[in-house]
Amino acid sequence: MVDATAILSQSTNATNTPAIASAATALAANARRTQWSIQNLGTNPLFVRLGSGATSSVFHVVLKGSTVQDDGTGGIMSQDVGAIYCGEVTIAGTSPRYTVLEMSN
């Protein structure tokens, strides 16, 4: 049986360190990005924009807030198949709190 973890690690690498973040730029542009995801860890909605300058009125997706901070029930957005967006990803919200994962080759 083939070890899927070994196959994944041969073709992709995590390009960021997992952490709880609040910065307006969730991901910088990366032409080598193969997949990414963002999860809202805060209790307020998180506004996500594919590009610069996310605000609560200029965004592409709203991720619902968690029931309790950091409980894992907040909204998630990810891309791991098809055409992967490789540009900057920005966020906005009241007291934003999120975690983001980026893989690249």
N, C-alpha and C positions, 0 to 999 in steps of 0.2 A: 504494500500500500504506500502511496506517495504522501510525503509530509507536505501539506498545503502551506504551512508556515515557512518551510524552506523555499518553496517556489515563490511565495510572495516576497521574501527578503532578497531573492536574487534579482527581481525585476523592479522593485520599488523601495524607496527609503522614506521614512518619516523625516520631513524637512523642518519640523518645528518641535519644540519641547512642550509637552502637555502642561498647561497651566491655566489657572482661572484668570481671565483678562477683562479689562474694561476699556481698552484703547479704542479709538474711533476706527483705526485701520485693523481689521481682523486678519487680513492676509495681504501681503504685498504681491504685486504681479510676479508671476513665475511661469515662463514659457515651458518649463519641464514638468509642470503639475499634471499628475495622472488621476488624482482624486482628492476630494476635500469634503469636510463636513464642519458644521458649526451647531452647537447646542446652547440654548438659553438656560442659564443656571439661576438667573434672578427671578423674582416674582412679578416683574413688570414686563410688558411686551418688548421684544427686541426687533428693531427695524433693520433689515439687511438690504444693502444695495450692491449690485454687481457693478462696481465703479466707485469713483470718489464721491464724497459729499453726502452720505446718507443722512437724512433727517426724518422726523416723524411724519413728514408730508412728501418726502422724495425717497422712495424705496421700492424694492421689487417684491419682498416677502416680509411678512410679520411672523415672528416666532412667538408662540404663546408663552406666558410666564409659567414658572414652576408653582406648584401648590405651596411648597415651603422651599426657601433658598437651598440650592444644591441637592435637592431630592431626586434629580434625574427625570422629572416629569415634564420639563420644559420642552418647547418645540425644537425640532431638529431639521436642518436642511443639509442635503448632501448631494454630491455628484460623484459617481464612480463608474458609470458606463456612458457610452455615446460620446458626444462632443463635450469635452470638459472645459469650463470657463477658466482661463488662465490669467485674467486681469486682477486688479485690486478688488478686494471685498471690504466694504466699510459698514459700520453699524451705528445705530443711534438708539436712544431710549432714555428713560429715567433710571439712573443708577445702573447702567448696563453691567452685566456679569455673564460671561460665557466662556466656553472652551472651544477650541478650534483644532482640527487635525488636517494636515496637508501631507500628501504623498507625492513623490516625484521620482523620475528615473534618471 
